[in-house]
């Protein structure tokens, strides 16, 4: 990854770029829905040719950033959009 003098990323590895795109897609999907049950999230992952494992990892990473709340007590598990910058 390379940054310019102001700290903006000007180049990123292919892997980081793909991860960022995957996170952006996932965040947009959950934001539009507001709340998504895990089985629906897996249907969405299948449409993107992504594994359940990679989707789970992405959800956890985004949850740590504060954009999602995951209700693991509920069956099926539910992902809620909570962050708002609008």
C-alpha positions as CSV (number, residue, x, y, z in Angstrom):
1,X,0.0,0.0,0.0
2,X,1.2,3.5,-0.8
3,X,0.1,6.8,0.6
4,X,0.7,10.3,-0.6
5,X,2.0,13.2,1.7
6,X,-1.5,13.9,3.0
7,X,-2.1,10.3,4.1
8,X,-4.5,9.3,1.3
9,X,-4.1,5.9,-0.1
10,X,-2.9,6.1,-3.7
11,X,-2.2,2.4,-4.4
12,X,-3.3,-0.7,-2.6
13,X,-2.5,-4.4,-3.1
14,X,-4.9,-6.4,-5.3
15,X,-6.0,-8.4,-2.2
16,X,-6.8,-5.2,-0.2
17,X,-8.7,-3.7,-3.1
18,X,-10.8,-6.9,-3.4
19,X,-11.5,-7.0,0.3
20,X,-12.5,-3.3,0.3
21,X,-14.9,-3.9,-2.6
22,X,-16.4,-7.0,-0.8
23,X,-16.9,-5.0,2.4
24,X,-18.5,-2.1,0.5
25,X,-20.9,-4.5,-1.3
26,X,-21.8,-6.2,2.0
27,X,-22.3,-2.9,3.8
28,X,-24.5,-1.6,1.0
29,X,-26.6,-4.7,1.1
30,X,-27.2,-4.7,4.8
31,X,-27.7,-0.9,4.9
32,X,-30.5,-1.1,2.3
33,X,-32.2,-4.0,4.1
34,X,-31.7,-2.6,7.6
35,X,-31.8,-6.1,9.1
36,X,-30.8,-9.4,7.4
37,X,-31.2,-12.9,8.7
38,X,-28.1,-15.1,8.2
39,X,-29.7,-17.5,5.6
40,X,-30.5,-14.5,3.4
41,X,-27.0,-13.3,3.8
42,X,-25.7,-16.7,2.6
43,X,-28.0,-16.5,-0.4
44,X,-26.4,-13.1,-1.2
45,X,-22.9,-14.5,-0.7
46,X,-23.7,-17.4,-3.1
47,X,-24.8,-14.8,-5.8
48,X,-21.4,-13.2,-5.3
49,X,-19.6,-16.6,-5.4
50,X,-18.3,-16.0,-1.9
51,X,-18.0,-18.7,0.8
52,X,-19.9,-18.7,4.1
53,X,-16.5,-18.5,5.8
54,X,-15.4,-15.4,4.0
55,X,-18.8,-13.8,4.6
56,X,-18.6,-14.6,8.3
57,X,-15.1,-13.1,8.5
58,X,-16.3,-9.9,6.7
59,X,-19.3,-9.5,8.9
60,X,-17.1,-9.8,12.0
61,X,-14.6,-7.2,10.7
62,X,-17.3,-4.8,9.8
63,X,-19.0,-5.4,13.2
64,X,-15.8,-4.5,14.9
65,X,-15.8,-1.2,13.1
66,X,-19.2,-0.4,14.5
67,X,-21.3,-0.5,11.3
68,X,-23.2,-3.7,12.1
69,X,-24.6,-5.3,15.2
70,X,-25.0,-9.1,15.1
71,X,-27.7,-10.7,17.2
72,X,-26.2,-14.2,17.7
73,X,-28.8,-15.0,20.4
74,X,-31.6,-14.9,17.9
75,X,-32.2,-17.9,15.7
76,X,-31.4,-17.5,12.9
77,X,-28.7,-15.0,13.5
78,X,-29.5,-11.5,12.4
79,X,-27.3,-8.7,11.2
80,X,-28.5,-5.1,11.8
81,X,-27.2,-1.9,10.2
82,X,-26.5,0.6,13.0
83,X,-24.1,3.1,11.7
84,X,-25.3,6.2,10.0
85,X,-23.4,8.9,8.3
86,X,-26.4,10.2,6.3
